[in-house]
Amino acid sequence: MLQENEKTISNILKKYIDPYHTISIIGTAKNAGKTTVLNQIIKEYKNQIIALSSIGLDGEKIDNITFRLKPRIEVYPQTIIATANDCLKECYFAFKILEKTSIRTPLGEIIIIEALTKGLALIAGPSTINSMMNIIDKFKKYNVTKILIDGALFRKSIASFKIADAAILSTGASYSRNVDKVVEDTTLILEELMLKTVDDKLYTLLEKEKELIVMDKIYNKTIIKLDTLLNNEKKVKKYLTKNSKYLYLPGALSNKLIQVVINKRFELKELTIIVKDATHIIADTLYLEKLKLTNTKLLVINKINVLFLTYNPHSSKGYEFDNDEFKQKLKQKIKLPIINVLKDVEWILWVN
């Protein structure tokens, strides 16, 4: 960062990040700039005890898909890291092993280490929510002030309220050569992540429910007993009538279930689908857009706090967007702070 901006940047980070303990950094595509964002946050909190992990592999020197050089994850003394055993030989700093977790991955057992010197890390964490929650619990006993979790959008479960207090989304030209498609899809992704929450009445009624439920407008419940919703979506159809006001899903909202609702659209007057949080939505953008046309609403029990959006106008595939055009189009659609990860001066825009 530019030296004259460091104090301002630190103040900005305090404003947006300090209130939260566990933060997920999600990328819409490879090379969207999330590692750059992660490194900046690590740098700003390097004098505190922070913890790092990821859903899957990150921090590798060469991108596994594009085979291009990637930014490495830079760590500092006292940083606590959860990574797979096979990654330790690619961690270029002195460290000590704090504990072994018994959590297995294709790259070996997840090991928790403490960095003793500054260096570059290869981080491959667990692949499930339950395992990540286990890691986070282990982090807390080391009195960390911040926990940072790195992951891609297709692993958006890391933004779950069970794991993270807040999230940061990174997007960029690598998502598509069409700038309008990047802007449109990023907007839709954010709308999905930032869905509105239910009111207090619905929260009380549904927060602890583990079964599929249909309710009418006066909250009479019909419980749908299914061992799993997967491949049983059509069985929900008979429970959806003209009196159905709410459909609560303890699991995932899929393309197939949306299609069931679409097929019943002429009978349903006004339906609201409720999920635990936005990470339970696994439906494609196209299906979600079709769902909107049926006058069906989507609400969540638990909100995801998206702090800001970062963007990278450069693609690793050799093309780039005009920065001003890209930023302006994002700002027209998205009401969040928007930061160019490659221009230091852009970070100052957070306070504006």
N, C-alpha and C positions, 0 to 999 in steps of 0.2 A: 504494500500500500504506500501511497505517497506520504512522506513524513508529516507534512503540514496538515494532512487530513486525519491523522491517526486518532487525535483526541475526539474529533467530531464523530468518526466512525465508531469508536468505542462507546460514545454516548448513545449513538443510534442502536447499537447492539443491545445495550442495557435496556433501552426503551422497548424493543420488540421481543427480545429473547430472555432477559433476566426473570420475568415472572414465571417462566416455565422450567420444569425440572427435566423432563424427557422429551426430546424433539426428534422427529423423523424427517429425513431429507429424501424426497422422492423425485425421480426423473421421469419425464414422459417418454424419453428415448435415450439410447446410448449417446454419450458425448453432449448431453444437454447442459452440462456445467455443474452438476450437483457436487462432484468431488472438489471443484474450485470453491464452491460455497462452504462445504464441510471444512476444508482447510482454513478458510478465513475465520470461521467460527472457532475452530481449535486454536488458532493463533491468538485470537482475542481473549481466550480463556486459559491460556497456557500457564498462568500463574496460579490457577486453581486446580483442584483434583477433579478431572473430568473422566468419563468412561465412554468407550467407543465399541460398537459392534455393527454388524450388517446382517441383512437377510440375504444369505448366499455370499458369493465372492465379490469383493471389491478391493480396489487399491492395487490391482495387478499392473505391471509395467506395460504390457501389450494388451490391447482390447481383444477378447476372445473371439469376437465376431468380425471386426474390421481389420484386425492385426496391425493397428496403428498405435503409436505411443500414447499413453494416458497419463494424466496427472496422478502422482502418487499421493497417498494419504500420509501427511507429515505429523508426527507426534512429538511430544515434549516430555521431559522428566515428570514423573508422578502420574502420567496418563495411564488409566486402567483399560485394558483391551481384552475382549473376548474374541478369539480366533481359533481356527482349526489347527490341529497339531502340525499338519504338513505345511502350513503357511509360516511356521516359525523360522524356517531356514531362509525365508524371503523377507524377514523383518530385520532391517539394517540399523539396529540400535541395540545397546545393552539393555537387558531386561532380566527380571526374575519371575519365576512361576509362582503365582499366588495359590492357585488351586486347579484341580481337574474336575470337570463337571459331569462326566459320564454321559454327556449329550453327544451322540454320534452323527457324523456327516460323511459324505463321500471322501472328504479330505482329512478324515480322522476326528478324534475326540476334540470337543471345544475346550480350550485351555484359557484360563484367565491369567494374564500377565500384567506386570507393572513396568513401564518404561523407565529406565534409569538415565538414559541420555536422549538427546534429540536424534531423530532418524525417520526413515521411510518404512511404512507398514503395509503388509498384505493382510487383509481382513476378510475372513470367511466365517460368518456366524451361522446360527441355526436357521432352519427353513420353515418352522411352524410358529404360530402365535404362542402356544403353550411353552415351547422351549425358550422363546425369546422372553416371555414373562419370567421364566425361571432364571435366565441370565440377569435380567433387570433386578430381580430380588437379590441376587448374589452381589451385584454392583453396589447396592445400597449399603451393605455392611462395611464398605470401604470409605464411607462418608463423602461420596462424590457430590459435587455441586451441580453438575450437568451430565446427562446421559444423551449421547447422540447416536442415532441409528440410521444407517445408510441403506438405501434400497431402491429398486426400480418400480415403476408404476404397476407392472404386472404382479408385483409383490406388495400391492398397496395395503395389505393387511397390517403392515408396520405402522400405518397411521391410525390403527384402531385405538379407541379410547382406553382399551385394556393395556395398551403398551405406551402410547405417547400422550403427553398433555397438549402437544401442538405439532404442526407439520409445516414444512417449507416445500414448495413445488418448483422444480426447475424444468424449463422447456427450451426449445431451440430449433435451429434450422435443420439439425440432423433428423428431426421427426418427419419432415417432408420437404421436397423442393418447392412446394406451393406455400407461400407465406400465408395466404388466406386460410388454407387448410390447417396450418399450425395454430393460427390465432383462433379459429373456430373450434377446433378440437380441444385446445387448451382451455378455452372458455367453458366448454361442456364438462371437461374433467373437473374443473374447479366448482362448477355448479353442483356436480354430483358430490364432491367431497364436502361441500359447505351447505348441504341440505338443511332446511329448517327443522327444529325439534318439535315434538308433540307438546301439547299443553300439559299442565300439571295433572289434570284429571286422567288423561290417557297414560301419562308416565306412571302414575300410581297403579293403574289397572294392568299395565303390560310389562313394567320394568323387570319383573321376576318370572314372567311366563316363559315356559320352555316348549310349549305346544303351538301349532298353527291355530290361529283364531280368526273367526269372522264375527264382526259385531254390527248391530244396527245403530241407528242414530241415538237410541237411548241406552246404548252400551250393553245390551243383552248379548252374551257370549255364546258362540257355537264353537266348540273345540273340535278340531280335525285331527284324528289320531292316525298318524303315519309314522312308520319306522324311519323313513327318510323321504324327503321331498324329491330327491333325485330320481328322475324317470317316473315320478308319480304325479307330475304337475296336472295332468288331465283330471285326476280325482278331485281336485279342488273346484273344478267347474260347477259341479252340482250344488256346492255350498254358496255360490255367488248368485244372489237374486236381486230383484229390484229394491229390496229392503237393506241390502248390504251397504254399509257405510265405511267400514274399516276392515282391512285384511292385514293381520299381523304375522310377520314371518320371523321366527327365531333363527332361521338359517339364511340362505342366500336367495336373492332375487335374480332369476335366470331369464334367458331369452324365451325358454319354453313356457315359463309361468306368465311372462308378459304376453305371449301369444294367446294364452288362455283368456286373459283379461280382454285383449283386443277382440277375440271372437265373441265375447259376451257384451261388447260395448253398447249395443242397442238396448240391452235389458238393464244394464247398470246405470242408475241415474247419476250418481256421483260417488266414486270410490276413492279412498285414501289408503295407499299401501304403506305400511310402517315396518321398518327394519331396525335392527339394533344400532347400527351406524353405517356410514357410507361404504365401509370396506366390505359389507355384506352384499353389495351390488356387483354382480359379476356379468350382468347383461351388457351387450354391445351398445355402443352409442346410437346406432341406427334403431335398435329396439326401444331405447329410452326416448328417442325423439318420437317414435310412433305412439308410445304410451302417452305422451303429452297431448297428442291429438285426440285422445279418447276422453279428455277431461278428468283423467286420473291423476291424483296428487301423490307425491312421494314425501314422506317425513321420516325422521330418525328419532330413536330414543335418546341417543347420546351424540352430541355435536363434535365435529372435528374442527379444531382451531387452526386454520391456515394463516400463517403470519404474514407471508409475502410471497411474491412470484419472482424468480430470477429467470433471465433468458440469455441465450448465447446465439448471436446472429451468424456465427460461423459454423460450418459443417465439416466434419472430418472427411467427408466425401469430396471435398474440393470446391464447394460453392459456398456463397454467403448471401445473406439478405442485407439490404440497406438498413443500417441501424435505426435511423430516424423514422423511416417508414414502418419498420417492424415494431418499434416501441410505441409509436402513435396508434397503430392498429390494436395493439394489446390494451393500451390505456382507454381506448374507446369502448372496449368490451368488458374490461375487468376493473373492479373497484378495490384493488389492493395495491400496496406499494409494489412497484415493478423496477427491478434492478438488472442492469447489464453486468454479468459476472466478469467480463473481460476489461471493463473500464473502471478504474478506481474512482473516478469522479462521480460515477453513477451512484455509488453507495451513499453519497451525501443527499441524494434525492429522497431518501427515506423520511427525512424530517419535513419535507415540503408537502 
